Amino acid sequence: MGAHRFGEVFTTAAEKPEIVDEKVFVSYQEVPEDSRCPKSVTCVWQGAATVKMIAMVEGDQPNTHAFQLATAPEVARSAIYKGYRIELIDVSPYPDGQAKLSPDAYRVTLRVTRAP
C-alpha cells in the first residue's frame, strides 16, 4: 500500500490501495472506457477516459464510496467525499492507435486534498 501526503500527486495501478495522510484510502478499480483520440489520428471529438474509483475515510470501515472520474472537461475530474477532494490528474498510457490497451497497462495519476 502506497503512502502519500495531502496535495501530493501520485500514480497508481489498478486495485492497488493508496493511503493519504493515514486518513483517506483510495483505489482505482478499472478504466471501463477509453475513447480518447489516438495520437496518430485526427478526431472531431477528443474523447475521454473514465475511471472507476473507491474511497474510504479512516473510521468508515468497512464502508467504501464508489464513484467515477473522467478526463473529459464536461465530466467530473474530481469528487468530494467526507471533506476530501479526490482529483484525477491523468490516465496513461495515452492511446497511440496501434493496439487496444490491456486493462492492467493503465496507470492513474491522482491528488487528494482537503476540500474547501
N, CA, C and O atoms as CSV, one atom per row, in Angstrom:
chain,resi,resn,atom,element,x,y,z
A,1,MET,N,N,0.851,-1.170,0.000
A,1,MET,CA,C,0.000,0.000,0.000
A,1,MET,C,C,0.897,1.232,0.000
A,1,MET,O,O,1.778,1.363,0.849
A,2,GLY,N,N,0.670,2.139,-0.958
A,2,GLY,CA,C,1.457,3.359,-1.024
A,2,GLY,C,C,0.982,4.387,-0.011
A,2,GLY,O,O,-0.211,4.457,0.283
A,3,ALA,N,N,1.897,5.188,0.529
A,3,ALA,CA,C,1.560,6.241,1.484
A,3,ALA,C,C,1.950,7.594,0.896
A,3,ALA,O,O,3.054,7.762,0.376
A,4,HIS,N,N,1.033,8.555,0.984
A,4,HIS,CA,C,1.222,9.866,0.364
A,4,HIS,C,C,0.755,10.964,1.307
A,4,HIS,O,O,0.088,10.693,2.305
A,5,ARG,N,N,1.108,12.207,0.987
A,5,ARG,CA,C,0.692,13.386,1.738
A,5,ARG,C,C,-0.430,14.098,0.983
A,5,ARG,O,O,-0.540,13.969,-0.236
A,6,PHE,N,N,-1.267,14.853,1.713
A,6,PHE,CA,C,-2.286,15.670,1.060
A,6,PHE,C,C,-1.617,16.617,0.080
A,6,PHE,O,O,-0.596,17.228,0.398
A,7,GLY,N,N,-2.189,16.741,-1.109
A,7,GLY,CA,C,-1.672,17.624,-2.139
A,7,GLY,C,C,-0.612,17.001,-3.022
A,7,GLY,O,O,-0.279,17.557,-4.067
A,8,GLU,N,N,-0.074,15.855,-2.625
A,8,GLU,CA,C,0.949,15.170,-3.420
A,8,GLU,C,C,0.293,14.481,-4.621
A,8,GLU,O,O,-0.755,13.850,-4.484
A,9,VAL,N,N,0.906,14.606,-5.779
A,9,VAL,CA,C,0.440,13.909,-6.983
A,9,VAL,C,C,1.121,12.547,-7.008
A,9,VAL,O,O,2.338,12.454,-6.851
A,10,PHE,N,N,0.328,11.479,-7.207
A,10,PHE,CA,C,0.895,10.134,-7.241
A,10,PHE,C,C,0.211,9.300,-8.316
A,10,PHE,O,O,-0.931,9.563,-8.694
A,11,THR,N,N,0.922,8.300,-8.796
A,11,THR,CA,C,0.431,7.412,-9.843
A,11,THR,C,C,0.284,6.017,-9.264
A,11,THR,O,O,1.121,5.558,-8.487
A,12,THR,N,N,-0.803,5.345,-9.658
A,12,THR,CA,C,-1.095,4.029,-9.096
A,12,THR,C,C,-1.618,3.077,-10.159
A,12,THR,O,O,-2.105,3.500,-11.208
A,13,ALA,N,N,-1.511,1.793,-9.875
A,13,ALA,CA,C,-2.024,0.736,-10.748
A,13,ALA,C,C,-3.403,0.304,-10.249
A,13,ALA,O,O,-3.802,0.645,-9.136
A,14,ALA,N,N,-4.116,-0.438,-11.072
A,14,ALA,CA,C,-5.461,-0.905,-10.726
A,14,ALA,C,C,-5.447,-1.736,-9.453
A,14,ALA,O,O,-4.571,-2.573,-9.232
A,15,GLU,N,N,-6.452,-1.473,-8.625
A,15,GLU,CA,C,-6.701,-2.226,-7.402
A,15,GLU,C,C,-5.517,-2.232,-6.430
A,15,GLU,O,O,-5.367,-3.150,-5.624
A,16,LYS,N,N,-4.682,-1.199,-6.517
A,16,LYS,CA,C,-3.577,-1.038,-5.570
A,16,LYS,C,C,-3.989,0.056,-4.587
A,16,LYS,O,O,-3.992,1.232,-4.952
A,17,PRO,N,N,-4.335,-0.298,-3.361
A,17,PRO,CA,C,-4.786,0.720,-2.401
A,17,PRO,C,C,-3.686,1.730,-2.081
A,17,PRO,O,O,-2.521,1.371,-1.911
A,18,GLU,N,N,-4.077,2.982,-2.004
A,18,GLU,CA,C,-3.168,4.060,-1.640
A,18,GLU,C,C,-3.755,4.748,-0.414
A,18,GLU,O,O,-4.975,4.859,-0.298
A,19,ILE,N,N,-2.916,5.207,0.493
A,19,ILE,CA,C,-3.374,5.903,1.684
A,19,ILE,C,C,-2.763,7.296,1.701
A,19,ILE,O,O,-1.579,7.471,1.411
A,20,VAL,N,N,-3.590,8.292,2.046
A,20,VAL,CA,C,-3.144,9.675,2.071
A,20,VAL,C,C,-3.256,10.193,3.506
A,20,VAL,O,O,-4.340,10.216,4.088
A,21,ASP,N,N,-2.120,10.606,4.060
A,21,ASP,CA,C,-2.017,11.108,5.436
A,21,ASP,C,C,-2.718,10.228,6.464
A,21,ASP,O,O,-3.310,10.726,7.421
A,22,GLU,N,N,-2.646,8.939,6.262
A,22,GLU,CA,C,-3.203,7.954,7.186
A,22,GLU,C,C,-4.686,8.155,7.472
A,22,GLU,O,O,-5.190,7.701,8.499
A,23,LYS,N,N,-5.391,8.843,6.554
A,23,LYS,CA,C,-6.809,9.124,6.757
A,23,LYS,C,C,-7.689,8.685,5.595
A,23,LYS,O,O,-8.789,8.176,5.811
A,24,VAL,N,N,-7.217,8.875,4.364
A,24,VAL,CA,C,-8.029,8.620,3.178
A,24,VAL,C,C,-7.412,7.469,2.386
A,24,VAL,O,O,-6.233,7.502,2.036
A,25,PHE,N,N,-8.215,6.470,2.116
A,25,PHE,CA,C,-7.792,5.333,1.315
A,25,PHE,C,C,-8.460,5.465,-0.050
A,25,PHE,O,O,-9.678,5.628,-0.122
A,26,VAL,N,N,-7.688,5.398,-1.133
A,26,VAL,CA,C,-8.247,5.458,-2.482
A,26,VAL,C,C,-7.676,4.327,-3.318
A,26,VAL,O,O,-6.552,3.870,-3.110
A,27,SER,N,N,-8.487,3.893,-4.269
A,27,SER,CA,C,-8.051,2.846,-5.189
A,27,SER,C,C,-8.846,2.985,-6.473
A,27,SER,O,O,-10.055,3.215,-6.439
A,28,TYR,N,N,-8.174,2.848,-7.601
A,28,TYR,CA,C,-8.947,2.812,-8.843
A,28,TYR,C,C,-9.147,1.359,-9.221
A,28,TYR,O,O,-8.222,0.548,-9.157
A,29,GLN,N,N,-10.362,1.047,-9.613
A,29,GLN,CA,C,-10.739,-0.327,-9.902
A,29,GLN,C,C,-10.479,-0.720,-11.348
A,29,GLN,O,O,-9.956,-1.800,-11.625
A,30,GLU,N,N,-10.849,0.167,-12.266
A,30,GLU,CA,C,-10.660,-0.136,-13.691
A,30,GLU,C,C,-10.863,1.121,-14.526
A,30,GLU,O,O,-11.360,2.137,-14.039
A,31,VAL,N,N,-10.472,1.032,-15.780
A,31,VAL,CA,C,-10.751,2.061,-16.779
A,31,VAL,C,C,-11.747,1.418,-17.738
A,31,VAL,O,O,-11.343,0.787,-18.715
A,32,PRO,N,N,-13.063,1.574,-17.468
A,32,PRO,CA,C,-14.059,0.888,-18.287
A,32,PRO,C,C,-14.230,1.477,-19.682
A,32,PRO,O,O,-14.746,0.813,-20.582
A,33,GLU,N,N,-13.795,2.731,-19.864
A,33,GLU,CA,C,-13.933,3.361,-21.179
A,33,GLU,C,C,-12.718,4.229,-21.449
A,33,GLU,O,O,-12.289,5.000,-20.590
A,34,ASP,N,N,-12.170,4.099,-22.642
A,34,ASP,CA,C,-11.102,4.977,-23.083
A,34,ASP,C,C,-11.345,5.299,-24.544
A,34,ASP,O,O,-10.919,4.566,-25.437
A,35,SER,N,N,-12.039,6.413,-24.778
A,35,SER,CA,C,-12.365,6.827,-26.137
A,35,SER,C,C,-11.512,8.019,-26.565
A,35,SER,O,O,-11.872,8.733,-27.501
A,36,ARG,N,N,-10.377,8.239,-25.880
A,36,ARG,CA,C,-9.507,9.352,-26.249
A,36,ARG,C,C,-8.977,9.162,-27.663
A,36,ARG,O,O,-8.679,8.046,-28.087
A,37,CYS,N,N,-8.866,10.263,-28.373
A,37,CYS,CA,C,-8.386,10.243,-29.752
A,37,CYS,C,C,-6.916,9.808,-29.778
A,37,CYS,O,O,-6.079,10.449,-29.143
A,38,PRO,N,N,-6.586,8.732,-30.499
A,38,PRO,CA,C,-5.190,8.287,-30.573
A,38,PRO,C,C,-4.269,9.375,-31.119
A,38,PRO,O,O,-4.688,10.208,-31.923
A,39,LYS,N,N,-3.025,9.361,-30.680
A,39,LYS,CA,C,-2.041,10.365,-31.083
A,39,LYS,C,C,-1.901,10.477,-32.600
A,39,LYS,O,O,-1.726,11.575,-33.130
A,40,SER,N,N,-1.977,9.363,-33.287
A,40,SER,CA,C,-1.710,9.347,-34.730
A,40,SER,C,C,-2.951,9.622,-35.584
A,40,SER,O,O,-2.892,9.491,-36.806
A,41,VAL,N,N,-4.067,9.999,-34.966
A,41,VAL,CA,C,-5.331,10.179,-35.685
A,41,VAL,C,C,-5.862,11.583,-35.449
A,41,VAL,O,O,-5.703,12.139,-34.363
A,42,THR,N,N,-6.502,12.164,-36.482
A,42,THR,CA,C,-7.181,13.444,-36.324
A,42,THR,C,C,-8.645,13.145,-36.037
A,42,THR,O,O,-9.310,12.470,-36.823
A,43,CYS,N,N,-9.145,13.644,-34.915
A,43,CYS,CA,C,-10.510,13.350,-34.490
A,43,CYS,C,C,-11.329,14.631,-34.374
A,43,CYS,O,O,-10.790,15.710,-34.126
A,44,VAL,N,N,-12.628,14.496,-34.556
A,44,VAL,CA,C,-13.542,15.616,-34.387
A,44,VAL,C,C,-13.780,15.856,-32.901
A,44,VAL,O,O,-13.956,16.997,-32.473
A,45,TRP,N,N,-13.786,14.788,-32.120
A,45,TRP,CA,C,-14.028,14.856,-30.673
A,45,TRP,C,C,-12.828,14.277,-29.957
A,45,TRP,O,O,-12.301,13.249,-30.383
A,46,GLN,N,N,-12.377,14.907,-28.875
A,46,GLN,CA,C,-11.168,14.450,-28.190
A,46,GLN,C,C,-11.347,13.152,-27.433
A,46,GLN,O,O,-10.362,12.456,-27.185
A,47,GLY,N,N,-12.578,12.793,-27.053
A,47,GLY,CA,C,-12.825,11.564,-26.309
A,47,GLY,C,C,-12.466,11.711,-24.841
A,47,GLY,O,O,-12.068,12.785,-24.391
A,48,ALA,N,N,-12.612,10.624,-24.102
A,48,ALA,CA,C,-12.355,10.659,-22.660
A,48,ALA,C,C,-12.018,9.276,-22.147
A,48,ALA,O,O,-12.389,8.261,-22.737
A,49,ALA,N,N,-11.309,9.262,-21.040
A,49,ALA,CA,C,-11.072,8.020,-20.303
A,49,ALA,C,C,-11.862,8.134,-19.002
A,49,ALA,O,O,-11.791,9.150,-18.311
A,50,THR,N,N,-12.608,7.092,-18.676
A,50,THR,CA,C,-13.404,7.052,-17.447
A,50,THR,C,C,-12.746,6.074,-16.485
A,50,THR,O,O,-12.305,4.996,-16.883
A,51,VAL,N,N,-12.687,6.458,-15.222
A,51,VAL,CA,C,-12.024,5.653,-14.203
A,51,VAL,C,C,-13.004,5.352,-13.081
A,51,VAL,O,O,-13.616,6.268,-12.530
A,52,LYS,N,N,-13.162,4.066,-12.734
A,52,LYS,CA,C,-13.978,3.675,-11.585
A,52,LYS,C,C,-13.089,3.692,-10.351
A,52,LYS,O,O,-12.018,3.085,-10.337
A,53,MET,N,N,-13.543,4.398,-9.309
A,53,MET,CA,C,-12.766,4.601,-8.101
A,53,MET,C,C,-13.534,4.129,-6.877
A,53,MET,O,O,-14.759,4.009,-6.905
A,54,ILE,N,N,-12.800,3.863,-5.800
A,54,ILE,CA,C,-13.420,3.702,-4.491
A,54,ILE,C,C,-12.582,4.495,-3.487
A,54,ILE,O,O,-11.375,4.664,-3.658
A,55,ALA,N,N,-13.247,4.974,-2.442
A,55,ALA,CA,C,-12.559,5.716,-1.386
A,55,ALA,C,C,-13.148,5.315,-0.042
A,55,ALA,O,O,-14.291,4.869,0.055
A,56,MET,N,N,-12.339,5.486,0.980
A,56,MET,CA,C,-12.774,5.228,2.340
A,56,MET,C,C,-11.985,6.175,3.246
A,56,MET,O,O,-10.784,6.373,3.060
A,57,VAL,N,N,-12.670,6.750,4.218
A,57,VAL,CA,C,-12.020,7.628,5.178
A,57,VAL,C,C,-11.861,6.858,6.477
A,57,VAL,O,O,-12.745,6.093,6.863
A,58,GLU,N,N,-10.739,7.057,7.150
A,58,GLU,CA,C,-10.466,6.364,8.402
A,58,GLU,C,C,-11.686,6.437,9.321
A,58,GLU,O,O,-12.265,7.506,9.511
A,59,GLY,N,N,-12.063,5.310,9.880
A,59,GLY,CA,C,-13.230,5.231,10.749
A,59,GLY,C,C,-14.486,4.761,10.038
A,59,GLY,O,O,-15.489,4.459,10.685
A,60,ASP,N,N,-14.440,4.696,8.694
A,60,ASP,CA,C,-15.598,4.258,7.898
A,60,ASP,C,C,-15.653,2.749,7.688
A,60,ASP,O,O,-16.650,2.241,7.176
A,61,GLN,N,N,-14.609,2.024,8.071
A,61,GLN,CA,C,-14.562,0.602,7.775
A,61,GLN,C,C,-15.825,-0.063,8.263
A,61,GLN,O,O,-16.273,0.253,9.365
A,62,PRO,N,N,-16.418,-0.951,7.525
A,62,PRO,CA,C,-15.982,-1.474,6.233
A,62,PRO,C,C,-16.609,-0.754,5.039
A,62,PRO,O,O,-16.517,-1.256,3.918
A,63,ASN,N,N,-17.241,0.401,5.238
A,63,ASN,CA,C,-17.937,1.102,4.153
A,63,ASN,C,C,-16.960,1.803,3.218
A,63,ASN,O,O,-15.988,2.419,3.653
A,64,THR,N,N,-17.245,1.692,1.918
A,64,THR,CA,C,-16.471,2.420,0.918
A,64,THR,C,C,-17.436,3.210,0.047
A,64,THR,O,O,-18.626,2.903,-0.021
A,65,HIS,N,N,-16.905,4.231,-0.616
A,65,HIS,CA,C,-17.686,5.081,-1.513
A,65,HIS,C,C,-17.194,4.829,-2.938
A,65,HIS,O,O,-16.010,5.010,-3.222
A,66,ALA,N,N,-18.083,4.418,-3.828
A,66,ALA,CA,C,-17.730,4.167,-5.229
A,66,ALA,C,C,-18.159,5.362,-6.077
A,66,ALA,O,O,-19.232,5.927,-5.863
A,67,PHE,N,N,-17.322,5.744,-7.038
A,67,PHE,CA,C,-17.629,6.865,-7.918
A,67,PHE,C,C,-16.785,6.756,-9.182
A,67,PHE,O,O,-15.882,5.923,-9.266
A,68,GLN,N,N,-17.089,7.614,-10.177
A,68,GLN,CA,C,-16.319,7.633,-11.414
A,68,GLN,C,C,-15.758,9.023,-11.651
A,68,GLN,O,O,-16.393,10.026,-11.324
A,69,LEU,N,N,-14.581,9.072,-12.215
A,69,LEU,CA,C,-13.952,10.312,-12.646
A,69,LEU,C,C,-13.610,10.142,-14.124
A,69,LEU,O,O,-13.510,9.018,-14.615
A,70,ALA,N,N,-13.430,11.258,-14.833
A,70,ALA,CA,C,-13.119,11.168,-16.262
A,70,ALA,C,C,-12.217,12.313,-16.687
A,70,ALA,O,O,-12.126,13.336,-16.009
A,71,THR,N,N,-11.549,12.125,-17.823
A,71,THR,CA,C,-10.636,13.143,-18.340
A,71,THR,C,C,-11.338,14.202,-19.171
A,71,THR,O,O,-10.733,15.233,-19.463
A,72,ALA,N,N,-12.586,13.994,-19.563
A,72,ALA,CA,C,-13.304,14.962,-20.389
A,72,ALA,C,C,-13.686,16.183,-19.559
A,72,ALA,O,O,-14.071,16.042,-18.399
A,73,PRO,N,N,-13.585,17.376,-20.136
A,73,PRO,CA,C,-13.887,18.586,-19.369
A,73,PRO,C,C,-15.343,18.673,-18.913
A,73,PRO,O,O,-15.632,19.303,-17.896
A,74,GLU,N,N,-16.249,18.057,-19.643
A,74,GLU,CA,C,-17.666,18.149,-19.285
A,74,GLU,C,C,-18.085,17.099,-18.239
A,74,GLU,O,O,-19.242,17.067,-17.822
A,75,VAL,N,N,-17.157,16.261,-17.827
A,75,VAL,CA,C,-17.421,15.228,-16.826
A,75,VAL,C,C,-16.543,15.514,-15.601
A,75,VAL,O,O,-15.486,16.134,-15.720
A,76,ALA,N,N,-16.977,15.068,-14.454
A,76,ALA,CA,C,-16.252,15.349,-13.213
A,76,ALA,C,C,-14.833,14.786,-13.230
A,76,ALA,O,O,-14.635,13.585,-13.414
A,77,ARG,N,N,-13.862,15.654,-13.040
A,77,ARG,CA,C,-12.466,15.247,-12.894
A,77,ARG,C,C,-12.119,15.066,-11.424
A,77,ARG,O,O,-11.055,14.547,-11.086
A,78,SER,N,N,-13.038,15.506,-10.539
A,78,SER,CA,C,-12.793,15.341,-9.112
A,78,SER,C,C,-14.108,15.048,-8.400
A,78,SER,O,O,-15.196,15.314,-8.911
A,79,ALA,N,N,-13.967,14.496,-7.212
A,79,ALA,CA,C,-15.123,14.194,-6.366
A,79,ALA,C,C,-14.771,14.577,-4.941
A,79,ALA,O,O,-13.616,14.477,-4.525
A,80,ILE,N,N,-15.778,15.018,-4.196
A,80,ILE,CA,C,-15.574,15.334,-2.786
A,80,ILE,C,C,-16.278,14.276,-1.962
A,80,ILE,O,O,-17.455,13.980,-2.169
A,81,TYR,N,N,-15.534,13.710,-1.020
A,81,TYR,CA,C,-16.073,12.679,-0.140
A,81,TYR,C,C,-15.601,12.945,1.278
A,81,TYR,O,O,-14.401,12.958,1.553
A,82,LYS,N,N,-16.552,13.157,2.174
A,82,LYS,CA,C,-16.270,13.351,3.612
A,82,LYS,C,C,-15.213,14.433,3.871
A,82,LYS,O,O,-14.370,14.292,4.757
A,83,GLY,N,N,-15.275,15.518,3.080
A,83,GLY,CA,C,-14.362,16.633,3.303
A,83,GLY,C,C,-13.032,16.546,2.579
A,83,GLY,O,O,-12.140,17.359,2.822
A,84,TYR,N,N,-12.887,15.567,1.690
A,84,TYR,CA,C,-11.650,15.397,0.927
A,84,TYR,C,C,-11.961,15.409,-0.566
A,84,TYR,O,O,-12.937,14.806,-1.013
A,85,ARG,N,N,-11.123,16.101,-1.330
A,85,ARG,CA,C,-11.275,16.138,-2.798
A,85,ARG,C,C,-10.302,15.136,-3.405
A,85,ARG,O,O,-9.104,15.163,-3.124
A,86,ILE,N,N,-10.840,14.251,-4.244
A,86,ILE,CA,C,-10.033,13.270,-4.972
A,86,ILE,C,C,-10.068,13.702,-6.432
A,86,ILE,O,O,-11.127,13.719,-7.059
A,87,GLU,N,N,-8.908,14.049,-6.966
A,87,GLU,CA,C,-8.813,14.642,-8.300
A,87,GLU,C,C,-8.044,13.735,-9.256
A,87,GLU,O,O,-6.961,13.245,-8.939
A,88,LEU,N,N,-8.629,13.527,-10.431
A,88,LEU,CA,C,-7.971,12.769,-11.493
A,88,LEU,C,C,-7.066,13.725,-12.265
A,88,LEU,O,O,-7.536,14.702,-12.848
A,89,ILE,N,N,-5.777,13.441,-12.265
A,89,ILE,CA,C,-4.798,14.278,-12.962
A,89,ILE,C,C,-4.547,13.740,-14.370
A,89,ILE,O,O,-4.503,14.508,-15.331
A,90,ASP,N,N,-4.381,12.415,-14.494
A,90,ASP,CA,C,-4.040,11.838,-15.792
A,90,ASP,C,C,-4.360,10.351,-15.813
A,90,ASP,O,O,-4.410,9.695,-14.772
A,91,VAL,N,N,-4.574,9.835,-17.010
A,91,VAL,CA,C,-4.699,8.396,-17.259
A,91,VAL,C,C,-3.677,8.070,-18.338
A,91,VAL,O,O,-3.681,8.683,-19.406
A,92,SER,N,N,-2.809,7.112,-18.066
A,92,SER,CA,C,-1.792,6.748,-19.049
A,92,SER,C,C,-1.742,5.224,-19.187
A,92,SER,O,O,-2.180,4.518,-18.279
A,93,PRO,N,N,-1.235,4.717,-20.268
A,93,PRO,CA,C,-0.682,5.448,-21.398
A,93,PRO,C,C,-1.792,6.046,-22.263
A,93,PRO,O,O,-2.944,5.614,-22.222
A,94,TYR,N,N,-1.409,7.042,-23.038
A,94,TYR,CA,C,-2.338,7.650,-23.975
A,94,TYR,C,C,-2.426,6.736,-25.198
A,94,TYR,O,O,-1.399,6.238,-25.659
A,95,PRO,N,N,-3.630,6.505,-25.735
A,95,PRO,CA,C,-3.740,5.598,-26.889
A,95,PRO,C,C,-2.911,6.085,-28.080
A,95,PRO,O,O,-2.850,7.281,-28.363
A,96,ASP,N,N,-2.281,5.144,-28.765
A,96,ASP,CA,C,-1.492,5.516,-29.939
A,96,ASP,C,C,-2.123,5.037,-31.235
A,96,ASP,O,O,-1.595,5.300,-32.316
A,97,GLY,N,N,-3.238,4.343,-31.142
A,97,GLY,CA,C,-3.945,3.892,-32.332
A,97,GLY,C,C,-3.446,2.574,-32.885
A,97,GLY,O,O,-4.039,2.048,-33.827
A,98,GLN,N,N,-2.379,2.025,-32.337
A,98,GLN,CA,C,-1.798,0.793,-32.851
A,98,GLN,C,C,-2.502,-0.453,-32.326
A,98,GLN,O,O,-2.821,-1.357,-33.097
A,99,ALA,N,N,-2.741,-0.503,-31.038
A,99,ALA,CA,C,-3.347,-1.701,-30.447
A,99,ALA,C,C,-4.183,-1.301,-29.246
A,99,ALA,O,O,-3.917,-0.291,-28.595
A,100,LYS,N,N,-5.188,-2.099,-28.964
A,100,LYS,CA,C,-6.020,-1.867,-27.793
A,100,LYS,C,C,-5.186,-2.154,-26.546
A,100,LYS,O,O,-4.464,-3.150,-26.485
A,101,LEU,N,N,-5.294,-1.276,-25.561
A,101,LEU,CA,C,-4.524,-1.433,-24.331
A,101,LEU,C,C,-5.138,-2.500,-23.437
A,101,LEU,O,O,-6.361,-2.598,-23.338
A,102,SER,N,N,-4.316,-3.284,-22.798
A,102,SER,CA,C,-4.822,-4.274,-21.851
A,102,SER,C,C,-5.201,-3.534,-20.573
A,102,SER,O,O,-4.593,-2.512,-20.253
A,103,PRO,N,N,-6.195,-4.030,-19.835
A,103,PRO,CA,C,-6.634,-3.348,-18.612
A,103,PRO,C,C,-5.520,-3.118,-17.595
A,103,PRO,O,O,-5.529,-2.101,-16.901
A,104,ASP,N,N,-4.568,-4.031,-17.489
A,104,ASP,CA,C,-3.509,-3.864,-16.492
A,104,ASP,C,C,-2.390,-2.920,-16.953
A,104,ASP,O,O,-1.453,-2.661,-16.197
A,105,ALA,N,N,-2.478,-2.409,-18.179
A,105,ALA,CA,C,-1.481,-1.468,-18.684
A,105,ALA,C,C,-1.709,-0.049,-18.157
A,105,ALA,O,O,-0.786,0.766,-18.149
A,106,TYR,N,N,-2.931,0.245,-17.719
A,106,TYR,CA,C,-3.266,1.595,-17.292
A,106,TYR,C,C,-2.647,1.969,-15.948
A,106,TYR,O,O,-2.483,1.138,-15.055
A,107,ARG,N,N,-2.314,3.246,-15.843
A,107,ARG,CA,C,-1.903,3.862,-14.588
A,107,ARG,C,C,-2.706,5.150,-14.451
A,107,ARG,O,O,-2.933,5.856,-15.434
A,108,VAL,N,N,-3.129,5.448,-13.246
A,108,VAL,CA,C,-3.940,6.628,-12.985
A,108,VAL,C,C,-3.168,7.539,-12.031
A,108,VAL,O,O,-2.630,7.087,-11.020
A,109,THR,N,N,-3.123,8.828,-12.370
A,109,THR,CA,C,-2.457,9.805,-11.530
A,109,THR,C,C,-3.522,10.622,-10.802
A,109,THR,O,O,-4.443,11.161,-11.416
A,110,LEU,N,N,-3.372,10.701,-9.476
A,110,LEU,CA,C,-4.370,11.325,-8.608
A,110,LEU,C,C,-3.733,12.340,-7.670
A,110,LEU,O,O,-2.515,12.373,-7.492
A,111,ARG,N,N,-4.595,13.176,-7.071
A,111,ARG,CA,C,-4.188,14.065,-5.987
A,111,ARG,C,C,-5.367,14.116,-5.000
A,111,ARG,O,O,-6.519,14.250,-5.412
A,112,VAL,N,N,-5.073,14.011,-3.712
A,112,VAL,CA,C,-6.086,14.098,-2.671
A,112,VAL,C,C,-5.755,15.314,-1.802
A,112,VAL,O,O,-4.634,15.464,-1.315
A,113,THR,N,N,-6.758,16.177,-1.622
A,113,THR,CA,C,-6.587,17.371,-0.787
A,113,THR,C,C,-7.788,17.495,0.143
A,113,THR,O,O,-8.803,16.825,-0.047
A,114,ARG,N,N,-7.664,18.344,1.133
A,114,ARG,CA,C,-8.827,18.662,1.965
A,114,ARG,C,C,-9.723,19.582,1.149
A,114,ARG,O,O,-9.237,20.535,0.539
A,115,ALA,N,N,-11.021,19.312,1.130
A,115,ALA,CA,C,-11.958,20.143,0.365
A,115,ALA,C,C,-12.166,21.472,1.093
A,115,ALA,O,O,-12.182,21.517,2.323
A,116,PRO,N,N,-12.323,22.542,0.334
A,116,PRO,CA,C,-12.540,23.856,0.971
A,116,PRO,C,C,-13.868,23.915,1.694
A,116,PRO,O,O,-14.206,24.943,2.281
